[in-house]
């Protein structure tokens, strides 16, 4: 499956220089990284774990 991801510069001054990544189709599925590339890697892993958890609990897999 393919999901849309959003990567934005972090607005919290304590995390200046970081990037937040999230998947709008998967509520609560979010992460961050010190670079855009790290945020992309982390959100891919977060999506995989999110979907694995849904499947393990017999819950439906959302579409993008």
KEPAGU-580165 format. One record per residue (C-alpha): residue number from 0; residue in one letter; x, y, z. Coordinates in pm, 1 decimal, padded with zeros to 6 digits, always signed. Example, Ala and Ser with C-alpha at 12.3 -4.5 7.8 and 13.67 -1.06 7.14 Angstrom:
# KEPAGU-580165
(0, 'A', (+01230.0, -00450.0, +00780.0));
(1, 'S', (+01367.0, -00106.0, +00714.0));
***
This chain:
# KEPAGU-580165
(0, 'X', (+00000.0, +00000.0, +00000.0));
(1, 'X', (+00101.4, +00357.9, -00055.2));
(2, 'X', (+00019.4, +00637.4, +00183.9));
(3, 'X', (+00059.2, +01010.5, +00159.2));
(4, 'X', (+00303.3, +01149.6, +00409.9));
(5, 'X', (+00354.9, +01508.6, +00517.3));
(6, 'X', (+00693.2, +01639.4, +00629.8));
(7, 'X', (+00715.6, +01984.3, +00783.9));
(8, 'X', (+00985.7, +02179.8, +00963.0));
(9, 'X', (+00931.8, +02160.8, +01338.5));
(10, 'X', (+00787.7, +02483.9, +01478.8));
(11, 'X', (+00873.9, +02417.0, +01843.3));
(12, 'X', (+01183.9, +02626.2, +01925.0));
(13, 'X', (+01320.8, +02341.0, +02138.0));
(14, 'X', (+01336.5, +02124.8, +01823.0));
(15, 'X', (+01459.3, +02382.1, +01574.7));
(16, 'X', (+01618.2, +02211.4, +01275.2));
(17, 'X', (+01406.3, +01895.1, +01311.3));
(18, 'X', (+01130.8, +01779.2, +01077.3));
(19, 'X', (+00794.5, +01631.2, +01176.0));
(20, 'X', (+00647.7, +01357.6, +00955.0));
(21, 'X', (+00295.8, +01218.0, +00969.7));
(22, 'X', (+00047.2, +01015.6, +00769.2));
(23, 'X', (-00296.4, +01183.7, +00753.1));
(24, 'X', (-00474.5, +00854.5, +00674.7));
(25, 'X', (-00343.3, +00692.7, +00994.3));
(26, 'X', (-00447.7, +00897.0, +01299.6));
(27, 'X', (-00165.6, +00935.3, +01548.5));
(28, 'X', (+00099.0, +00797.4, +01313.6));
(29, 'X', (+00372.8, +01058.6, +01341.4));
(30, 'X', (+00743.7, +01085.2, +01402.3));
(31, 'X', (+01034.0, +01323.4, +01347.1));
(32, 'X', (+01389.6, +01335.7, +01220.4));
(33, 'X', (+01697.0, +01556.8, +01221.8));
(34, 'X', (+01676.2, +01573.2, +00841.3));
(35, 'X', (+01406.1, +01521.8, +00579.4));
(36, 'X', (+01565.2, +01189.3, +00488.7));
(37, 'X', (+01562.5, +01071.1, +00850.3));
(38, 'X', (+01198.9, +01181.1, +00889.3));
(39, 'X', (+01108.0, +00984.9, +00572.1));
(40, 'X', (+01281.6, +00673.5, +00702.0));
(41, 'X', (+01116.3, +00705.8, +01042.0));
(42, 'X', (+00764.6, +00758.6, +00905.3));
(43, 'X', (+00798.2, +00454.1, +00678.2));
(44, 'X', (+00884.9, +00245.9, +00983.9));
(45, 'X', (+00603.8, +00404.5, +01186.1));
(46, 'X', (+00350.5, +00327.8, +00910.3));
(47, 'X', (+00469.5, -00032.2, +00889.5));
(48, 'X', (+00436.6, -00077.9, +01266.9));
(49, 'X', (+00097.3, +00096.1, +01271.8));
(50, 'X', (-00038.6, -00135.3, +01000.3));
(51, 'X', (+00115.6, -00441.4, +01163.3));
(52, 'X', (-00061.5, -00352.3, +01488.5));
(53, 'X', (-00396.4, -00303.9, +01313.8));
(54, 'X', (-00362.5, -00638.5, +01139.1));
(55, 'X', (-00259.1, -00820.4, +01459.2));
(56, 'X', (-00569.8, -00685.3, +01630.8));
(57, 'X', (-00805.6, -00772.6, +01346.7));
(58, 'X', (-00879.5, -00408.9, +01266.6));
(59, 'X', (-00939.3, -00279.5, +00913.2));
(60, 'X', (-00650.8, -00129.1, +00719.0));
(61, 'X', (-00737.3, +00228.4, +00612.8));
(62, 'X', (-00690.9, +00342.9, +00257.0));
(63, 'X', (-00506.7, +00664.1, +00178.1));
***
